[in-house]
Amino acid sequence: MAFRKIMTIALTSLALVGTSLTTPASAAPTTVDSLAECPPGYGCLYKGWTWESHPFVYFHYGYYNLTGVSGRWRSYNNQTDAATMWLCAGLNGTNCPIEWELDPGDTLDMDNMQVVKSIKLQR
């Protein structure tokens, strides 16, 4: 069990290197305990185009501003009740193109995540 905890901390640290996520204070992202897990009801971002990294998970409806996020990322909407997840070109959940809308169960791979300035979860 101690080995798993150490590996979780090490992998979480690697996932956060060079990545800064800023969000409203009451809705900060977290990482989950096991690899490739995006709990039901959450929107998730994975570094790279695989399910092998620790995702950043978002639960509360609203927007999350992103800074320092670039390169390839996978977005996955595992929300329920027809809630959508949007990738937005503007801060504060603004300028969200329809092609960047994810319905529940949708996945979107972005080659250049630097153009995404925020994500928005809404019902």
N, C-alpha and C positions, 0 to 999 in steps of 0.2 A: 504494500500500500504506500509506503514512503517513497519507493521508486517512482510510482505513478504520479504522486504529487510533485516530485522533483521534475519529472519529465513535463508535466503540465505547466509548471512555472517556467521551465526553460523554453518550451514551445510558445507559450504566451509571450515571453520576452522577445523571442525571435519575430513573432508576428507583429509586434509593436515597434520594432526598430525602424526608424525613418518614417513612421506614420503617426500623424497627429490628428485626432478626431476631436472636434469641438461641438458641443451640443448645449441645449438649454440645461442649466444646472440640475434641474429636477429629473432629467431624462438622459443620463449619461449611458453610453454603450458599455457592454461588458463582454467578456469572452466566456464561453461555456467550458465545462470540465472535460468533455471528451471530444476527440477529433471529429470533424465533419458533422457535428450535431447542430441542427437548427430547430429548436423546440417549436411545437405547434403554437401558433399565435404570434410568432416573431417574424421580423424581416431580418435577413442576414447578409453580410458582405464577407466574401472569402478572397484572400490575396491569391492571385493566380486564377487559372481556369479549371481548378480541380476542387474536389471536396476534401482534400487532405490537410488544409490549414485550419487553424482555429478561426471560426467566424467571429466577426463583431456582430452582436445581436442587439436588436432594437425592438422594444415592446410597446411603448406608449405612443398613442396617436400624436402627431405633430411633426415638426421638422428637426433635422439634425444637420448642422453645418459640418463640412469636411474640410480639413486643411492638410496639405502634405501627402495627399493620397494620389498616387500616380501609377502608371503601368497597368498591367492586366488584373482585373478583379471580376469575380462572379457575384452577381446579386441573386438572391433567392427569396421569394415571398412565401413564407410558410404561415401567413396569417389565416385566420378563419373568418366566417361571417361576411364573405365578399369584400373584405378590406383590401385596399390596394397599397402598393409600395411604388413610389415614384423616384426616379433619379432626376435631379434638377440641375440645370446649368447656372442658376442663380442661387444666391444665399437665401436662407430663411424659407426654403421650400418654394421658390419662385422659378419661373421659366422652365417648366417641366414638360418636355415634348411628349406627345402621345406615344411615340415609339419607345419611350423609356418608362412606360407604365407597366407594372407587373401585377397581374391578377393573382389570386391565391394559387400556388403551385407552379407559377412561372419562374423561369430562370433567364437571366440576361448576362452574357459575357461582354465586358467592355475592354477593348484593346488599349484605350487611353483614358483612364479614369480621371486624369487631371482636368478634363472638361466638366466633370461633375463636381459641383460646389456644395450640394446638400442632397439629402434624401428626405422623403416625406411619407409618413404612414397615415392613411386616412380611411375612414369607413364610408 
